[in-house]
């Protein structure tokens, strides 16, 4: 018999009014130079008039639009070289040029789905039985490019949900390229990617045991002068930079509300999207709390599992996940170490659920299969739907399964508390299946979650509806345990 599900009336839908401004190059470089030259020829009064009109039209849609135009001008300058050689440019003309190479992007015009729900860092000024939460969402816009956005709310003692209104403006963070790479790990990841040509050693031998992005770029520039560059060698050197760009840090302005912060694709590894972030509040052995998120970076051809971490949701560090078994979508980190090791649930082969243990949160070399598809609603493939949840009876893992007509349903298994490689219980019926309202969307017949939370003895699932919108459901924890079939 299926468990009793109480769906909340709160739904989140895509909102095309939420836009960011970003650099874009709509034409080839030769044409871009002509556009710059045409603007440079304008007299100052005319340039000022046009710029003022643009600022008036867009300043209420973006925080500090003139700074955005300045950043676009600087990005264009990196591509075209010294633009000032065309003609000395005033500040207003630089900003005007920047406006021609800036576009608005509606971050959630197509979908707002696959949420993850976690306890917020700030739990002050709450009433008894309340908990402040942060919910992350996958927001999808034009060309199906995905980013991560947030909403903050409170769970009340009766498990009702109340969210803060979304912010009026949307901001992308400042990118910081100061990640320190370890040569041994960098080379290992290249080997996993089957990039092993001799040109790799030529470039890497110029570097120390640790290096930064700028040093790698300089080493590659020197290598290009040293060797005869063939198309295959150039492809390898591009791969080195591709991997390096997958590490980065970003920082939001302190005057942004959490609903105004958007983690938009930064590196080339994720240019086509940041997909399905699974956030978890991780507590280390010494009590230190860090918020991690595993997600999938997609460049249009290749996926790359990545790890993001933050303590305050203002400053985020991003890096790839390495290792022989870090090769597929849907990795979920346990909220604490198990017997002194990090633990993660994965779907290494794209079909079954696995568990992995490691001394290093970034390196995953071994995997053990813990669950295969067994029920009619999950026979095509299974996966996790967020990080395991600790209970007195064991680790409750919400799963998803794909069945007939490519329908996605949510299920649950229970893992041994001390040895989570052992499945000690499972549901024979789904926890949640799409109802008539939820089955229509970009991808029909799908419910999918990236994270749940336990509060007041209920499981609260944040879930996506057919890759379009998001909702919430509550299920009694006692009823789940009563309905489990124990092994």
C-alpha positions as CSV (number, residue, x, y, z in Angstrom):
1,X,0.0,0.0,0.0
2,X,1.3,3.5,-0.9
3,X,2.2,6.0,1.8
4,X,0.0,9.1,2.5
5,X,1.4,12.2,0.7
6,X,0.3,15.7,1.7
7,X,1.1,18.0,-1.2
8,X,1.7,21.7,-0.3
9,X,-0.2,24.4,-2.1
10,X,3.0,26.4,-2.6
11,X,4.3,26.1,-6.2
12,X,7.2,27.8,-7.9
13,X,6.9,28.6,-11.6
14,X,9.3,30.1,-14.1
15,X,9.3,33.9,-14.1
16,X,10.6,35.5,-17.4
17,X,10.9,38.9,-15.7
18,X,14.0,37.8,-13.8
19,X,16.9,38.8,-16.1
20,X,20.7,39.2,-15.8
21,X,22.9,41.2,-18.1
22,X,25.8,39.4,-19.6
23,X,28.5,40.0,-22.2
24,X,27.9,38.6,-25.7
25,X,29.7,38.9,-29.0
26,X,26.9,38.9,-31.7
27,X,29.2,39.3,-34.7
28,X,32.7,38.2,-35.9
29,X,35.7,40.1,-34.6
30,X,36.1,42.1,-37.8
31,X,32.6,43.3,-37.7
32,X,32.9,44.1,-33.9
33,X,35.9,46.4,-34.8
34,X,33.7,48.2,-37.3
35,X,31.0,48.7,-34.6
36,X,33.6,50.0,-32.2
37,X,35.0,52.4,-34.8
38,X,31.5,53.7,-35.7
39,X,30.9,54.5,-32.0
40,X,34.3,56.1,-31.6
41,X,33.4,58.5,-34.5
42,X,30.4,59.9,-32.7
43,X,30.7,63.3,-31.2
44,X,30.6,63.4,-27.4
45,X,27.2,65.0,-27.2
46,X,25.6,62.4,-29.4
47,X,27.4,59.5,-27.5
48,X,26.2,61.0,-24.2
49,X,22.6,61.3,-25.4
50,X,22.5,57.7,-26.6
51,X,24.1,56.4,-23.4
52,X,21.7,58.4,-21.2
53,X,18.8,56.9,-23.0
54,X,20.1,53.4,-22.6
55,X,20.8,54.0,-18.9
56,X,17.3,55.3,-18.4
57,X,15.8,52.3,-20.1
58,X,17.8,49.6,-18.2
59,X,19.0,51.1,-14.9
60,X,15.9,50.0,-13.0
61,X,16.3,46.4,-14.3
62,X,19.8,45.9,-13.1
63,X,21.9,46.9,-10.1
64,X,24.7,49.2,-11.3
65,X,24.2,48.8,-15.1
66,X,27.0,51.2,-15.9
67,X,29.5,48.8,-14.2
68,X,28.1,45.9,-16.3
69,X,28.7,48.0,-19.5
70,X,32.2,48.7,-18.3
71,X,32.8,44.9,-17.7
72,X,31.5,44.1,-21.2
73,X,33.9,46.8,-22.7
74,X,36.8,45.1,-20.9
75,X,35.8,41.7,-22.1
76,X,35.6,43.0,-25.6
77,X,39.0,44.6,-25.2
78,X,40.5,41.2,-24.3
79,X,39.2,39.8,-27.5
80,X,40.0,42.6,-29.9
81,X,43.2,43.9,-28.3
82,X,43.8,47.6,-27.5
83,X,40.6,49.3,-28.6
84,X,42.0,52.7,-27.7
85,X,44.3,52.4,-30.7
86,X,41.3,53.1,-32.9
87,X,40.8,56.4,-31.2
88,X,41.2,57.6,-27.6
89,X,37.9,56.9,-25.9
90,X,36.1,58.8,-23.2
91,X,34.4,56.9,-20.3
92,X,31.0,57.5,-21.8
93,X,32.0,56.0,-25.2
94,X,33.5,53.0,-23.4
95,X,30.3,52.4,-21.6
96,X,28.3,52.9,-24.8
97,X,30.5,50.4,-26.6
98,X,29.9,48.0,-23.7
99,X,26.2,48.4,-24.0
100,X,26.3,47.1,-27.7
101,X,28.1,44.0,-26.4
102,X,25.7,43.3,-23.5
103,X,22.5,41.3,-23.6
104,X,19.8,40.5,-21.2
105,X,19.2,36.8,-20.4
106,X,16.0,35.6,-18.7
107,X,17.4,33.0,-16.4
108,X,14.2,31.1,-15.7
109,X,12.0,31.8,-18.7
110,X,11.7,28.1,-19.6
111,X,11.7,26.2,-16.3
112,X,12.2,26.4,-12.5
113,X,12.6,22.9,-11.2
114,X,14.6,20.1,-9.5
115,X,15.0,21.8,-6.1
116,X,17.1,20.9,-3.1
117,X,16.1,21.9,0.4
118,X,18.5,22.5,3.4
119,X,18.7,24.1,6.8
120,X,19.9,27.7,6.4
121,X,23.1,28.9,8.2
122,X,21.1,31.5,10.2
123,X,18.7,30.0,12.7
124,X,18.3,33.1,14.9
125,X,15.0,34.8,15.9
126,X,12.8,31.8,15.3
127,X,9.8,30.6,17.3
128,X,9.7,27.1,18.8
129,X,9.3,24.4,16.2
130,X,10.4,26.6,13.3
131,X,13.4,26.1,11.0
132,X,14.8,28.5,8.4
133,X,15.5,26.9,5.1
134,X,17.2,27.6,1.8
135,X,15.9,26.0,-1.3
136,X,18.0,25.8,-4.5
137,X,16.5,25.4,-7.9
138,X,17.6,24.7,-11.4
139,X,16.5,27.7,-13.4
140,X,16.5,27.3,-17.2
141,X,16.3,30.0,-19.8
142,X,17.0,30.5,-23.5
143,X,18.8,27.6,-25.3
144,X,18.1,25.5,-22.2
145,X,21.0,27.0,-20.3
146,X,20.7,26.2,-16.6
147,X,21.8,28.1,-13.5
148,X,21.4,27.8,-9.8
149,X,19.1,30.2,-7.9
150,X,17.8,30.3,-4.3
151,X,14.8,31.1,-2.2
152,X,14.7,31.4,1.6
153,X,11.8,30.5,3.8
154,X,10.6,29.1,7.2
155,X,9.1,25.7,8.1
156,X,6.6,26.3,10.9
157,X,5.9,23.9,13.8
158,X,2.9,22.4,11.8
159,X,5.3,22.0,8.8
160,X,3.6,24.7,6.8
161,X,6.0,26.7,4.5
162,X,6.4,30.4,4.2
163,X,8.9,32.0,1.7
164,X,10.3,35.4,1.5
165,X,9.2,37.4,-1.6
166,X,11.8,37.1,-4.4
167,X,14.1,40.1,-4.9
168,X,13.4,42.6,-7.6
169,X,16.9,42.5,-9.1
170,X,19.1,39.5,-10.1
171,X,22.9,39.5,-9.7
172,X,25.7,37.3,-10.9
173,X,28.8,37.2,-8.7
174,X,32.3,38.4,-9.3
175,X,34.6,35.6,-10.6
176,X,37.9,35.1,-8.9
177,X,40.6,33.1,-10.8
178,X,43.0,32.3,-8.0
179,X,42.5,28.6,-7.5
180,X,45.7,26.8,-6.6
181,X,46.1,23.5,-8.5
182,X,48.1,20.4,-7.4
183,X,50.0,19.1,-10.4
184,X,49.6,15.4,-9.4
185,X,45.8,15.7,-9.2
186,X,45.7,17.8,-12.4
187,X,47.7,15.1,-14.3
188,X,45.5,12.3,-12.9
189,X,42.4,14.0,-14.1
190,X,43.9,14.5,-17.6
191,X,44.7,10.8,-17.6
192,X,41.1,9.9,-16.7
193,X,40.1,12.1,-19.6
194,X,42.5,10.1,-21.8
195,X,44.6,13.2,-22.5
196,X,48.2,11.9,-22.4
197,X,50.1,13.3,-25.4
198,X,53.8,14.3,-25.0
199,X,52.8,18.0,-25.3
200,X,51.1,17.6,-21.9
201,X,54.5,16.9,-20.3
202,X,56.2,19.7,-22.1
203,X,53.7,22.2,-20.7
204,X,53.4,20.7,-17.2
205,X,57.2,20.3,-16.7
206,X,57.4,24.1,-16.7
207,X,55.3,24.3,-13.5
208,X,55.9,23.6,-9.9
209,X,54.1,21.0,-7.8
210,X,51.4,23.6,-7.3
211,X,50.4,26.4,-9.7
212,X,47.7,28.9,-10.5
213,X,45.7,29.6,-13.6
214,X,48.0,32.4,-14.9
215,X,51.1,30.2,-14.5
216,X,49.5,27.5,-16.6
217,X,48.4,29.9,-19.3
218,X,52.0,31.3,-19.4
219,X,53.4,27.8,-19.6
220,X,51.1,26.9,-22.6
221,X,52.0,30.2,-24.3
222,X,55.7,29.2,-24.0
223,X,55.0,25.7,-25.2
224,X,53.3,27.0,-28.3
225,X,56.6,28.9,-29.1
226,X,58.7,25.7,-28.4
227,X,56.9,23.0,-30.4
228,X,55.5,22.6,-33.8
229,X,51.8,22.9,-33.2
230,X,49.6,20.3,-35.0
231,X,45.8,20.2,-34.7
232,X,45.9,17.3,-32.3
233,X,48.5,19.0,-30.1
234,X,46.4,22.2,-30.1
235,X,43.4,20.2,-29.0
236,X,45.4,18.8,-26.1
237,X,46.5,22.2,-25.0
238,X,43.0,23.5,-25.2
239,X,41.9,20.6,-23.0
240,X,44.5,21.7,-20.4
241,X,42.9,25.2,-20.3
242,X,39.4,23.7,-20.4
243,X,40.2,21.7,-17.2
244,X,41.8,24.6,-15.5
245,X,38.8,26.9,-16.2
246,X,36.6,24.3,-14.4
247,X,38.1,25.5,-11.1
248,X,37.0,28.9,-9.9
249,X,35.7,31.0,-7.1
250,X,32.8,33.5,-7.1
251,X,31.7,36.1,-4.6
252,X,28.4,38.0,-4.4
253,X,28.0,41.5,-3.1
254,X,26.9,41.7,0.5
255,X,23.9,43.9,-0.4
256,X,22.2,41.1,-2.4
257,X,19.3,39.1,-1.0
258,X,19.7,35.4,-1.4
259,X,16.9,35.3,-4.0
260,X,18.8,37.8,-6.0
261,X,21.9,35.6,-6.3
262,X,22.3,33.5,-9.4
263,X,25.1,31.0,-10.1
264,X,25.3,31.3,-13.8
265,X,27.7,29.1,-15.9
266,X,31.2,30.6,-15.6
267,X,33.7,28.0,-17.0
268,X,33.7,26.5,-20.5
269,X,33.0,23.1,-18.9
270,X,29.5,24.3,-17.9
271,X,28.8,26.8,-20.7
272,X,25.5,24.9,-21.5
273,X,24.4,24.6,-18.0
274,X,24.7,23.9,-14.3
275,X,22.4,21.0,-13.7
276,X,20.7,19.5,-10.7
277,X,22.7,20.8,-7.7
278,X,22.3,18.6,-4.6
279,X,23.1,20.7,-1.6
280,X,23.9,19.3,1.8
281,X,24.8,20.7,5.2
282,X,28.0,18.9,6.0
283,X,29.2,18.7,9.6
284,X,32.9,17.8,10.1
285,X,34.2,15.8,13.0
286,X,35.2,19.0,14.8
287,X,31.7,20.4,14.4
288,X,32.6,22.8,11.6
289,X,29.7,23.2,9.1
290,X,30.2,23.6,5.3
291,X,27.6,23.6,2.7
292,X,28.5,21.4,-0.3
293,X,26.7,20.9,-3.6
294,X,27.4,18.2,-6.2
295,X,26.2,19.1,-9.7
296,X,26.7,18.3,-13.3
297,X,28.5,20.7,-15.6
298,X,27.6,20.5,-19.3
299,X,29.4,22.1,-22.2
300,X,27.0,20.9,-24.9
301,X,29.0,17.7,-25.5
302,X,30.5,16.4,-22.3
303,X,29.3,16.2,-18.7
304,X,31.7,16.8,-15.8
305,X,30.7,16.1,-12.2
306,X,31.7,19.1,-10.0
307,X,31.7,20.1,-6.3
308,X,30.8,23.5,-4.9
309,X,31.3,24.6,-1.4
310,X,30.3,27.6,0.7
311,X,29.8,28.6,4.4
312,X,27.6,31.7,3.9
313,X,26.0,31.5,0.4
314,X,28.0,34.6,-0.6
315,X,31.3,33.1,-1.5
316,X,31.5,29.8,-3.5
317,X,34.4,27.7,-4.5
318,X,33.9,25.3,-7.4
319,X,36.1,22.4,-8.5
320,X,35.8,19.1,-10.5
321,X,35.3,15.8,-8.8
322,X,38.1,13.4,-9.7
323,X,38.5,9.7,-9.7
324,X,37.8,6.6,-11.8
325,X,34.1,6.5,-10.6
326,X,33.4,10.2,-10.8
327,X,32.0,9.9,-14.3
328,X,28.3,10.2,-14.2
329,X,25.4,12.4,-13.1
330,X,23.7,12.4,-9.8
331,X,26.3,12.2,-7.0
332,X,25.0,13.0,-3.5
333,X,27.3,13.5,-0.5
334,X,26.5,12.2,3.0
335,X,26.1,15.0,5.6
336,X,29.0,13.7,7.7
337,X,31.9,11.3,7.5
338,X,31.2,7.6,7.9
339,X,33.9,5.8,10.0
340,X,36.3,8.6,9.3
341,X,35.7,8.7,5.5
342,X,33.7,10.9,3.2
343,X,30.8,9.0,1.6
344,X,28.8,9.6,-1.5
345,X,26.0,8.0,-3.4
346,X,26.5,7.8,-7.2
347,X,25.2,6.2,-10.3
348,X,28.5,5.3,-11.9
349,X,27.1,3.1,-14.7
350,X,24.0,5.2,-15.3
351,X,21.7,2.5,-14.1
352,X,22.3,1.4,-10.5
353,X,23.0,3.1,-7.2
354,X,26.5,2.8,-5.8
355,X,28.2,4.0,-2.6
356,X,31.8,5.3,-2.5
357,X,34.1,6.1,0.3
358,X,37.2,8.3,0.2
359,X,39.7,10.1,2.4
360,X,39.6,13.1,0.0
361,X,36.3,14.7,-0.9
362,X,37.5,15.5,-4.4
363,X,38.8,12.0,-5.3
364,X,36.6,8.9,-5.7
365,X,38.4,5.7,-6.9
366,X,36.3,2.8,-5.7
367,X,32.5,2.1,-5.8
368,X,30.2,-0.6,-4.5
369,X,26.8,-1.4,-6.0
370,X,24.1,-1.2,-3.4
371,X,20.8,-1.2,-5.4
372,X,19.6,-2.4,-8.8
373,X,16.2,-1.6,-10.4
374,X,13.8,-4.2,-9.0
375,X,10.3,-2.6,-8.9
376,X,8.1,-2.1,-12.0
377,X,8.2,1.6,-11.7
378,X,12.0,1.7,-11.8
379,X,13.1,-1.0,-14.2
380,X,14.8,1.3,-16.7
381,X,17.2,2.9,-14.3
382,X,17.4,4.3,-10.7
383,X,19.3,7.1,-9.0
384,X,19.4,9.1,-5.8
385,X,17.2,12.2,-5.2
386,X,19.5,14.0,-2.8
387,X,21.8,13.4,0.1
388,X,20.9,10.6,2.6
389,X,19.0,11.8,5.7
390,X,20.1,10.5,9.1
391,X,17.4,9.0,11.3
392,X,17.5,6.8,14.4
393,X,16.7,3.7,12.2
394,X,19.4,4.4,9.6
395,X,20.1,6.5,6.6
396,X,17.0,7.3,4.6
397,X,17.8,7.7,0.9
398,X,15.2,9.1,-1.4
399,X,15.6,7.6,-4.8
400,X,14.1,8.1,-8.3
401,X,13.2,5.4,-10.7
402,X,12.3,5.5,-14.4
403,X,9.6,3.1,-15.6
404,X,7.1,2.7,-18.5
405,X,6.5,5.7,-20.8
406,X,9.7,7.2,-19.3
407,X,7.7,8.1,-16.1
408,X,9.9,9.2,-13.2
409,X,8.7,8.4,-9.6
410,X,10.3,8.8,-6.2
411,X,11.1,5.9,-3.9
412,X,13.0,5.3,-0.7
413,X,15.5,2.8,0.7
414,X,17.0,2.6,4.2
415,X,20.8,2.1,4.7
416,X,22.5,0.8,7.8
417,X,23.5,3.6,10.0
418,X,27.1,2.3,10.7
419,X,27.6,0.6,7.3
420,X,25.5,2.4,4.7
421,X,26.8,0.0,2.0
422,X,24.1,-2.3,3.4
423,X,20.5,-1.7,2.3
424,X,18.3,-2.8,5.2
425,X,14.9,-1.7,3.9
426,X,13.1,-0.5,0.8
427,X,9.6,0.6,-0.4
428,X,7.8,-1.7,-2.8
429,X,5.6,1.2,-3.9
430,X,6.7,4.7,-5.0
431,X,6.7,7.6,-2.5
432,X,5.6,10.1,-5.1
433,X,4.3,9.8,-8.6
434,X,3.2,12.6,-10.9
435,X,-0.5,13.5,-10.6
436,X,-2.6,15.1,-13.3
437,X,-1.4,18.6,-12.5
438,X,2.3,17.6,-12.3
439,X,2.6,15.4,-15.4
440,X,2.4,18.2,-18.0
441,X,5.6,20.1,-18.7
442,X,8.8,20.3,-20.7
443,X,9.4,16.6,-20.0
444,X,6.0,15.0,-19.2
445,X,5.4,12.4,-16.4
446,X,8.3,13.4,-14.2
447,X,8.7,14.1,-10.5
448,X,12.3,14.6,-9.5
449,X,14.1,15.9,-6.4
450,X,17.6,17.0,-5.5
451,X,17.1,17.0,-1.8
452,X,14.7,16.7,1.1
453,X,14.7,17.6,4.8
454,X,13.3,16.0,8.0
455,X,11.4,18.3,10.4
456,X,8.9,17.6,13.2
457,X,9.0,13.9,12.3
458,X,8.0,14.4,8.7
459,X,9.9,14.1,5.5
460,X,9.5,17.3,3.4
461,X,10.3,16.7,-0.2
462,X,11.1,19.5,-2.6
463,X,10.5,18.2,-6.1
464,X,10.4,19.3,-9.7
465,X,7.3,18.8,-11.8
466,X,7.9,17.5,-15.3
467,X,11.0,19.7,-15.7
468,X,9.0,22.9,-15.6
469,X,7.9,23.9,-12.1
470,X,8.5,22.9,-8.4
471,X,6.4,21.9,-5.4
472,X,6.6,20.4,-1.9
473,X,5.2,17.4,-0.2
474,X,5.1,16.1,3.4
475,X,5.1,12.4,4.4
476,X,5.0,11.0,7.9
477,X,8.4,9.5,8.8
478,X,6.7,6.8,10.9
479,X,4.5,5.8,8.0
480,X,7.5,5.4,5.7
481,X,9.2,3.2,8.3
482,X,6.0,1.1,8.7
483,X,5.7,0.6,4.9
484,X,9.4,-0.4,4.4
485,X,10.1,-4.0,3.5
486,X,13.1,-4.9,5.8
487,X,15.8,-7.1,4.4
